[in-house]
Each structure stands twice: as C-alpha cells, then as structure tokens.
C-alpha cells in the first residue's frame, strides 16, 4: 500500500524537475551545483532516491526558491488512495511495492464487482 513517504518524495522530485526545467538546467548541471551525480538527480526527481535535508536546501538555493515551494502540504499528502494512484500514474514510474499494491487494488475491485 502507498504510504505518505512514497508520495512525499514523489511530489518533491516532481517539483524539483519542474523548476529545474523552468531554468533550462540539465540534470547534470543541477548535480554539479548541489554536489550530486546526474543519476542521483534523476532518481530524486522520480522519487526513487530520498533527498537529504541539506541537499534539499542546496536545490532550493540553486533554483532561487523558498524551501517550502518544494514541499507538499499535509493536505496534499493525505489525499485519498485514488488521488495517490492517479499521481503515481502520471509520474510514469513505479517501485515493485507500488506495482504490487496497484495490482492488489485492481484485483480487489474486480472481485468486489463479481460479488454484486
């Protein structure tokens, strides 16, 4: 099942990517400015790698943002599961755990439809 942590890092990563692209900055350029590799930036943007707090501040400084602009609100993190599924589908990436959870939800939905 999805947890708040999965959504938290996916949202942060998405916001980093959007703002990085807004400045026409490559992942490699971002990595050089904050002391990470291009692949680390890519994994952070996809929510696969947790970003450390000090690195998050460096990213905010590099993008000329307040750190709160990269962080989701509590309400965003507490969306219902359907909203969270939609968010992850839009990210075009899934961990094995997330794929398993999505498959379980679909199976339960199909089973419940058959019982009606």
Buried (B, 14 or more C-beta within 10 A) or exposed (E): EBEEEBBBBBBBBBBBBEBBEEEEBEBBBBBBBBEBEBEBBBBBBBBBBBBEEEBBBBBBEBBEBEEEEBBBEEEBBEBEEEEBBEBBEEBEBBBEEBEEBBEEBEEEEEEEEEEE
